[in-house]
Amino acid sequence: MSTSDRILLVLHIGFAIFTLGPLTAATMSTPRYIRKRNVVVVRYLHRTTQIYGIGTLGIFLIGLGLAKGDLAEVWLTVSMTLFVVALVLLLIVERDQRKAVHLLEVAAAEAVPAPVPARPAPSEEAKEAGEAEGGATGAAAPAAGGATAEPSAAGEVAQVERGRLAAMSGVVALIWLVILVLMVWNG
């Protein structure tokens, strides 16, 4: 192996370490932050996926340089095909992240409480509620109903995207591992 081949191999492995690691971490943690409705973190993870997704092209290009046009090897063809499949899946992941950011922003905008009209003093409210229900105050019933309705709605935002992101990022991580095994086994 010549010196230029060794340099290309170091660059290939370096690109793989420093791009695939953060890319996989960003795509696999996105569903957790969608569930938590943290739009700032989901937006950051989306941007991270875009940047490191483009960086993975360096892995592919340097790998082509290492192959030196000898693409007749089955393991090289399989590795490159799997890499292209992973890139296509990453485009779907990026699209779902973008859509989840939009849905979370819309949900956050809708969750902003509307201005509430002026209410009577608390002593007057209790007196009116007590008279209407035969002396019992009805303050506990509305509070319990309002508290249980909100968490059920929280899980509904971007649920489809969250599931697709979890599945696709797992498949992409598995593809990276298969490519790694092919490279080590046949390299």
C-alpha positions as CSV (number, residue, x, y, z in Angstrom):
1,M,0.0,0.0,0.0
2,S,1.5,3.3,-1.1
3,T,1.7,6.4,1.1
4,S,-1.1,8.1,-0.8
5,D,-3.3,5.1,-0.3
6,R,-2.6,5.2,3.4
7,I,-3.5,8.9,3.6
8,L,-6.8,8.2,1.7
9,L,-7.5,5.3,4.1
10,V,-6.9,7.5,7.2
11,L,-9.2,10.2,5.7
12,H,-11.8,7.6,4.9
13,I,-11.8,6.2,8.4
14,G,-11.6,9.7,9.9
15,F,-14.6,10.9,7.9
16,A,-16.5,7.8,8.9
17,I,-15.8,8.3,12.6
18,F,-16.4,12.0,12.7
19,T,-19.5,12.1,10.5
20,L,-21.4,8.8,11.1
21,G,-21.2,9.0,14.9
22,P,-22.8,12.4,15.3
23,L,-25.2,11.7,12.4
24,T,-26.4,8.5,14.0
25,A,-26.7,10.1,17.4
26,A,-28.7,13.0,16.0
27,T,-31.2,10.9,14.0
28,M,-31.7,8.4,16.8
29,S,-32.3,11.0,19.5
30,T,-34.8,13.0,17.5
31,P,-37.9,10.9,18.5
32,R,-37.2,11.5,22.2
33,Y,-37.2,15.2,21.8
34,I,-40.3,15.2,19.6
35,R,-42.1,13.3,22.4
36,K,-40.9,15.9,24.8
37,R,-42.1,18.7,22.4
38,N,-38.7,20.4,22.5
39,V,-38.8,22.2,19.2
40,V,-35.4,24.0,19.8
41,V,-33.6,20.7,20.2
42,V,-35.5,19.0,17.3
43,R,-34.5,22.0,15.1
44,Y,-30.9,21.6,16.2
45,L,-30.9,17.8,15.5
46,H,-32.4,18.5,12.1
47,R,-29.6,20.9,11.3
48,T,-27.0,18.5,12.6
49,T,-28.5,15.8,10.3
50,Q,-28.2,18.1,7.3
51,I,-24.6,19.0,8.0
52,Y,-23.3,15.6,8.8
53,G,-25.4,14.0,6.1
54,I,-23.6,16.1,3.5
55,G,-20.3,15.2,5.3
56,T,-20.9,11.5,4.7
57,L,-20.5,12.1,1.0
58,G,-16.8,12.6,1.8
59,I,-16.7,9.0,3.0
60,F,-18.2,7.8,-0.2
61,L,-15.9,9.9,-2.4
62,I,-12.7,8.9,-0.6
63,G,-13.9,5.3,-0.7
64,L,-14.2,5.6,-4.5
65,G,-10.6,6.9,-4.5
66,L,-9.4,3.9,-2.5
67,A,-11.2,1.5,-4.9
68,K,-9.2,2.9,-7.8
69,G,-11.9,1.9,-10.3
70,D,-11.8,-1.8,-9.2
71,L,-15.5,-2.1,-8.6
72,A,-15.7,-5.7,-9.8
73,E,-15.4,-6.8,-6.2
74,V,-18.8,-7.9,-4.9
75,W,-18.2,-6.5,-1.4
76,L,-17.4,-3.1,-2.8
77,T,-20.5,-3.0,-4.9
78,V,-22.7,-4.2,-2.0
79,S,-21.1,-1.6,0.3
80,M,-21.6,1.3,-2.2
81,T,-25.2,0.2,-2.8
82,L,-25.9,0.0,0.9
83,F,-24.4,3.4,1.3
84,V,-26.6,4.9,-1.4
85,V,-29.7,3.3,0.3
86,A,-28.6,4.8,3.6
87,L,-28.3,8.2,2.0
88,V,-31.8,7.9,0.5
89,L,-33.1,6.9,3.9
90,L,-31.3,9.9,5.5
91,L,-33.2,12.1,3.0
92,I,-36.5,10.7,4.3
93,V,-35.3,11.2,7.9
94,E,-34.4,14.8,7.2
95,R,-37.8,15.4,5.6
96,D,-39.6,13.9,8.7
97,Q,-37.4,16.0,11.0
98,R,-38.4,19.1,9.1
99,K,-42.0,18.2,9.2
100,A,-41.8,17.4,12.9
101,V,-40.3,20.8,13.6
102,H,-43.1,22.5,11.7
103,L,-45.8,20.4,13.5
104,L,-44.2,21.2,16.9
105,E,-44.1,24.9,16.1
106,V,-47.8,24.9,15.0
107,A,-48.7,23.0,18.2
108,A,-46.8,25.5,20.3
109,A,-48.5,28.4,18.6
110,E,-51.9,26.9,19.2
111,A,-51.0,26.2,22.8
112,V,-50.6,29.9,23.6
113,P,-53.5,30.7,25.8
114,A,-56.1,33.1,24.5
115,P,-56.8,36.2,26.7
116,V,-59.3,35.3,29.4
117,P,-62.1,37.7,30.1
118,A,-62.2,39.3,33.5
119,R,-63.7,37.0,36.1
120,P,-65.5,37.9,39.3
121,A,-63.6,37.8,42.6
122,P,-62.8,34.3,44.0
123,S,-65.3,34.7,46.9
124,E,-68.1,35.6,44.5
125,E,-67.3,32.6,42.2
126,A,-67.3,30.2,45.2
127,K,-70.6,31.6,46.4
128,E,-72.2,31.3,42.9
129,A,-70.9,27.7,42.5
130,G,-72.0,26.7,45.9
131,E,-75.5,28.0,45.3
132,A,-75.8,26.3,42.0
133,E,-74.7,22.8,43.3
134,G,-76.4,22.8,46.6
135,G,-73.5,24.0,48.7
136,A,-70.6,22.1,47.1
137,T,-68.0,24.0,45.2
138,G,-67.3,22.8,41.7
139,A,-63.8,24.1,41.4
140,A,-62.1,20.6,41.5
141,A,-64.0,19.2,38.6
142,P,-62.9,21.7,35.9
143,A,-59.3,21.6,37.1
144,A,-59.2,17.8,36.8
145,G,-60.8,17.8,33.4
146,G,-58.4,20.5,32.0
147,A,-55.4,18.7,33.4
148,T,-56.2,15.3,31.9
149,A,-57.0,16.7,28.5
150,E,-53.6,18.4,27.9
151,P,-51.2,15.4,28.3
152,S,-53.2,13.2,25.9
153,A,-53.0,15.9,23.3
154,A,-49.2,16.3,23.9
155,G,-48.5,12.8,22.7
156,E,-50.4,13.3,19.4
157,V,-48.0,15.9,17.9
158,A,-45.8,14.4,15.1
159,Q,-46.5,10.9,16.2
160,V,-46.2,9.5,12.7
161,E,-42.9,11.3,12.1
162,R,-41.6,10.1,15.4
163,G,-42.3,6.5,14.6
164,R,-40.8,6.8,11.1
165,L,-37.7,8.5,12.4
166,A,-37.1,5.8,15.0
167,A,-37.5,3.1,12.4
168,M,-35.5,4.7,9.7
169,S,-32.6,5.8,12.0
170,G,-32.4,2.3,13.3
171,V,-32.2,0.9,9.7
172,V,-29.6,3.4,8.7
173,A,-27.4,2.5,11.8
174,L,-27.7,-1.2,10.9
175,I,-26.7,-0.4,7.3
176,W,-23.6,1.4,8.7
177,L,-22.7,-1.7,10.7
178,V,-23.1,-4.0,7.7
179,I,-20.8,-1.8,5.6
180,L,-18.3,-1.8,8.5
181,V,-18.3,-5.6,8.6
182,L,-17.9,-5.8,4.8
183,M,-15.0,-3.3,4.9
184,V,-13.2,-5.1,7.8
185,W,-13.9,-8.6,6.5
186,N,-12.8,-8.0,3.0
187,G,-10.4,-5.0,3.2
